[in-house]
Amino acid sequence: VQTQNEWKIWKQNNNWAYEVGKKDIALFKRWNDEEWYQKCTHLDACGGITASDSSQGELVFELPASKMTTGLIIVCGCCGKKVGEDMFLKNENLEIKLNGKVLNKSKMDVYPNRKCVRLVKAFKEFDEDSDISKEDEFLLSFNILDDNGQEVKISHLIAL
């Protein structure tokens, strides 16, 4: 994140038995050993960054331009399996820009699952319909324009 402003970072806490098998849970409970509980805690947890009104300012990610080979840019939202379309595509109060230029939502699509939206399919050299060329710097920004109460929760950002 290059500029966070008032966007809030969040993380769901997992209890020690999250994603641990029932037999293993039973074994560790018999030992009643706090150190073993910590060793068994699954490290994978949902998290991300969120905002719900314009006062929280613009969120800017500096993408790894020198390492991007195809120009594919995907953003995923939380929480739910179908949040991408409503949170990013249909949300008229969310402005998404790349290097200061507003991205055209009609060129975006839900991909690779319904939590995510493909913001840019490819650089112009790989996709004749693209108006994005490879540059030395890519700044991807998200800005909530009005206070409509719709929360934007970004859980993943993919840049290839």
C-alpha positions as CSV (number, residue, x, y, z in Angstrom):
1,V,0.0,0.0,0.0
2,Q,1.5,3.3,-1.0
3,T,-1.2,5.5,0.6
4,Q,-3.7,4.1,3.1
5,N,-5.4,7.3,4.4
6,E,-8.2,6.3,6.7
7,W,-8.9,2.8,5.2
8,K,-8.8,0.3,8.0
9,I,-6.8,-3.0,8.0
10,W,-8.8,-5.9,9.4
11,K,-8.1,-9.5,10.2
12,Q,-10.3,-12.4,11.4
13,N,-8.8,-14.3,14.3
14,N,-8.8,-18.0,14.0
15,N,-9.1,-20.1,17.1
16,W,-6.4,-22.8,17.7
17,A,-8.6,-25.5,16.2
18,Y,-9.5,-23.8,12.9
19,E,-8.7,-26.2,10.0
20,V,-7.4,-28.8,12.5
21,G,-8.9,-32.3,12.2
22,K,-11.3,-33.6,14.9
23,K,-9.0,-36.4,15.9
24,D,-6.1,-34.0,16.4
25,I,-8.3,-31.6,18.4
26,A,-9.4,-34.4,20.7
27,L,-5.7,-35.5,21.2
28,F,-4.5,-32.0,22.1
29,K,-7.5,-31.3,24.3
30,R,-6.5,-34.3,26.4
31,W,-3.0,-32.9,26.9
32,N,-4.5,-29.5,27.9
33,D,-1.2,-27.9,26.8
34,E,-1.4,-24.2,25.7
35,E,2.0,-24.5,23.9
36,W,0.6,-27.3,21.7
37,Y,-2.5,-25.2,21.0
38,Q,-0.3,-22.5,19.6
39,K,1.8,-24.9,17.5
40,C,-1.4,-26.3,16.0
41,T,-3.1,-23.0,15.2
42,H,-3.7,-22.6,11.5
43,L,-2.0,-19.5,10.2
44,D,-4.4,-18.8,7.4
45,A,-6.9,-16.2,8.2
46,C,-9.1,-13.7,6.3
47,G,-8.0,-10.1,6.3
48,G,-7.7,-7.1,4.2
49,I,-8.4,-3.4,4.1
50,T,-11.8,-1.6,4.2
51,A,-13.6,1.7,3.9
52,S,-17.3,2.7,3.8
53,D,-17.4,6.5,3.1
54,S,-15.6,9.3,1.2
55,S,-14.0,10.7,4.4
56,Q,-11.6,7.8,4.5
57,G,-9.8,9.1,1.4
58,E,-8.1,7.3,-1.4
59,L,-6.4,3.9,-1.1
60,V,-3.4,3.6,-3.4
61,F,-1.4,0.5,-4.2
62,E,1.9,0.6,-6.0
63,L,1.9,-2.4,-8.2
64,P,5.2,-4.2,-9.0
65,A,5.4,-2.7,-12.6
66,S,8.9,-4.1,-13.3
67,K,7.7,-7.6,-12.6
68,M,4.4,-7.4,-14.4
69,T,4.6,-9.4,-17.6
70,T,1.0,-9.7,-18.8
71,G,-0.8,-6.7,-17.3
72,L,-3.5,-8.7,-15.6
73,I,-4.9,-6.9,-12.5
74,I,-7.5,-8.6,-10.3
75,V,-9.1,-7.3,-7.0
76,C,-11.1,-9.6,-4.7
77,G,-13.5,-8.7,-2.0
78,C,-14.7,-10.1,1.3
79,C,-16.8,-11.5,2.8
80,G,-18.9,-14.0,0.9
81,K,-18.5,-16.0,-2.3
82,K,-20.4,-13.6,-4.6
83,V,-19.3,-10.1,-3.5
84,G,-17.2,-9.0,-6.5
85,E,-19.9,-7.8,-8.8
86,D,-21.8,-5.7,-6.3
87,M,-18.8,-4.4,-4.4
88,F,-16.7,-3.4,-7.4
89,L,-18.6,-3.5,-10.7
90,K,-22.1,-2.2,-9.7
91,N,-20.9,0.1,-6.9
92,E,-21.4,3.5,-8.6
93,N,-19.7,5.2,-5.6
94,L,-16.5,3.4,-6.0
95,E,-13.9,4.9,-8.4
96,I,-11.0,2.8,-9.5
97,K,-8.0,4.4,-11.2
98,L,-4.8,3.3,-12.7
99,N,-2.1,5.9,-12.8
100,G,-4.7,8.6,-12.3
101,K,-7.0,7.5,-15.1
102,V,-10.4,6.2,-14.2
103,L,-10.8,2.6,-15.3
104,N,-13.9,1.8,-17.4
105,K,-16.0,-0.7,-15.5
106,S,-17.7,-1.9,-18.7
107,K,-14.3,-3.5,-19.6
108,M,-14.1,-5.3,-16.3
109,D,-15.6,-8.7,-15.5
110,V,-16.1,-11.1,-12.6
111,Y,-13.0,-13.4,-12.7
112,P,-11.7,-16.0,-11.8
113,N,-14.5,-16.5,-9.2
114,R,-17.5,-14.4,-8.0
115,K,-15.4,-12.8,-5.2
116,C,-13.1,-11.2,-7.7
117,V,-13.2,-8.7,-10.5
118,R,-10.6,-8.5,-13.4
119,L,-9.9,-4.8,-13.6
120,V,-7.4,-5.1,-16.5
121,K,-7.2,-8.2,-18.7
122,A,-3.8,-7.5,-20.3
123,F,-1.4,-4.9,-21.6
124,K,-2.2,-3.5,-25.1
125,E,0.5,-5.7,-26.6
126,F,-1.4,-8.8,-25.6
127,D,-5.0,-7.6,-26.0
128,E,-5.9,-5.2,-28.9
129,D,-9.0,-4.0,-26.9
130,S,-6.8,-2.9,-24.0
131,D,-5.8,0.8,-23.6
132,I,-3.2,-0.1,-20.9
133,S,0.4,-0.1,-21.9
134,K,3.3,-1.3,-19.8
135,E,4.8,1.6,-17.8
136,D,7.6,2.1,-15.2
137,E,5.0,2.7,-12.5
138,F,1.5,1.5,-11.8
139,L,-0.5,3.2,-9.1
140,L,-3.9,1.5,-8.6
141,S,-6.3,3.5,-6.5
142,F,-9.7,3.0,-4.9
143,N,-11.8,6.0,-3.8
144,I,-15.3,6.0,-2.3
145,L,-17.1,9.0,-3.9
146,D,-20.3,9.3,-1.8
147,D,-21.4,8.2,1.6
148,N,-23.8,5.5,0.6
149,G,-23.0,3.1,3.4
150,Q,-21.7,0.3,1.1
151,E,-18.5,-1.0,2.6
152,V,-15.6,-2.0,0.3
153,K,-13.5,-4.8,1.7
154,I,-10.5,-5.7,-0.3
155,S,-9.0,-9.1,0.6
156,H,-6.7,-9.7,-2.4
157,L,-5.0,-7.8,-5.2
158,I,-3.3,-9.8,-8.0
159,A,-1.0,-8.2,-10.5
160,L,0.8,-10.3,-13.2
